[in-house]
Amino acid sequence: MKIAVFGIGGVGGYFGGKLTQTPHDIIFIARGEHLEAIRNHGLEIESDQNETIVHPTLATDNPSEVGEVDVVIVATKAWHVPSASEQMKPMIGTNTIVVPLLNGVEAPIQLSKALGAKHVLGGFCRVMSHKPEAGRIVQGGIIPSIAFGEQDGTQSERVQMLREIFESVGVQVQVTDHILSAMWQKLLFISAFGGVGAITRQPAGILRSLPETRSLVIQAMQEVKAVAEASNVPMSKDAVEQGLAFLDTVPEDGTASMQRDIMNGLPSELDAQNGAVYRLGRNANTPTPINEFIYHALLPSEKIARGELSS
């Protein structure tokens, strides 16, 4: 079986590295200095469990060089999905499965539009990992896991097959008949955590312990739940409590990837997280004042990072 991992940052590097322990052909789609480091020395992964260097079957920046594959794991940043979906077309065969493992709830729609809905699962991951330098991934803080399922809620052999592959190398997997609800639950957590964290420039320990910031997180989560339900996506009655409970497990110095990108002056997933809550809330006639404030307050920094404004 051929499995391509498109994007070898914190997410793709960690889970792609796990997949290299399987007997399958694993292809890394990377670019620039990171790609060259992987080609020359392999990908170094430092995790809570161990330190290792992994070597994919092939590392390339040219999907046309790969040909058709059985599975594509999409692990780009959310704003790269539209362009990435066009680039990965040479790898899509009749039965290719495409699995997004990224933040936000819009990737399955974008991938389905470009590649055909029959190929695309819903999916996401939970992992605290990043790429501190070319050729190196660092993971720590929480137990990594992934979740995926058919967009229409049906059970399928291909989902079970993919589950078995990941579980064979020790990855925790959640297969759900309600993947869209699960994706919104992830958005509820990550957009509130990352958004309030980016506004305050503070880590999880402070956000959850200070009553004022904890209240902001709760209100942001409540808005996500309201937008999901107004968009006909069912949510658990205790969705906000679940989000808070997960926040309470994050290390005190933990930060979200969006927060780190914004604090480092880099392009971020602001539009796919708080921006999406605000945008989808308007579409569903559901007010989202906290997420609207977060999005608008961080938008100047985002546009500067993207070169759309000069400071």
Phi, psi and omega in degrees: 000141178252125179237122178257134175252113185263103183105111186244050173273213183301317182283302183296325179294316182291305184287326174296322176299320176300318183294334178294347177278353178272167178280003184276161174282120182247123181248130176260127171258107183225188182204165172060214183297327179297315178299315181297320179297318179295318179297320187277324189229357187086178179256119179275127180237118177253116183231178176298333184274315185193182171240134183210162173241125183247153182230114177289165174298322180210139172236127185206162172251010185236097180301333179296334178288339186276319186082188184292141180234169179274326183219139169241121172266117183265114184229035176279175166290155188302323185287348178274351188302313181302315180287322179297322181296328176288319182293329185275359183305322178296344181267356186267113175260188184301322186245018181294137176259136178241123185236111176280131174238070183212174184281160178095175183239003187260350183300316179301324178294314181295316180293321179296321180297321184276324191247345184104129186298332184296338182275339199256128170265164164272151180186164176194177178220164171235114180198143172251101183210157180203168179251098181286337179199167181301132176083010185218135177237136178240128179233142177179163172111310178226163178284119182295145177206162176228159177220141176202166180181166178294141181298329182270005176084000180281158174269146183213155178294325183292326177293317179296321178299315180294321177302314182296324179297311181292318181294335180294340178246023170083014178275132176287129185233134171247118173256127186227146174279357182232057187295326181294320176297319180294323178294320177293326176297319176296317178298320179305315181287306192288326181288323177289314179298308182290321182292309179292324177297321180290322178294317185270341185062035183234153182277179186303319183303319180283318182302319185273341184266333179276121186306322184293316180285326176298322177296319177299316179300315180299314181297320178297319178295318180300323179295319179298315178301317181295319180292318178302311182294324177290341178264014178066030173253114183292140178233150176296147178301328182257032182302318180293318179298322177296317179298317179294320179299321178290321177301325181289349177265349181289138177308149185305325181267010183290143176226158178274156183299321179298317178299315181297318180298314181296316181294333179266007178072027182254157172302144186228181178267029181306315183293328181277348181249266181297324177297321179292320178300314179297314183292313180289331175295318177297319180297329182261010181055041181238117182292142179223065188298325180290312179293327176297316178297314180301313182298312181291324181291327182268349184299320178301316178298320180296316181291326176295316180298329181269002179077015180270345175222154174246140182266000000 
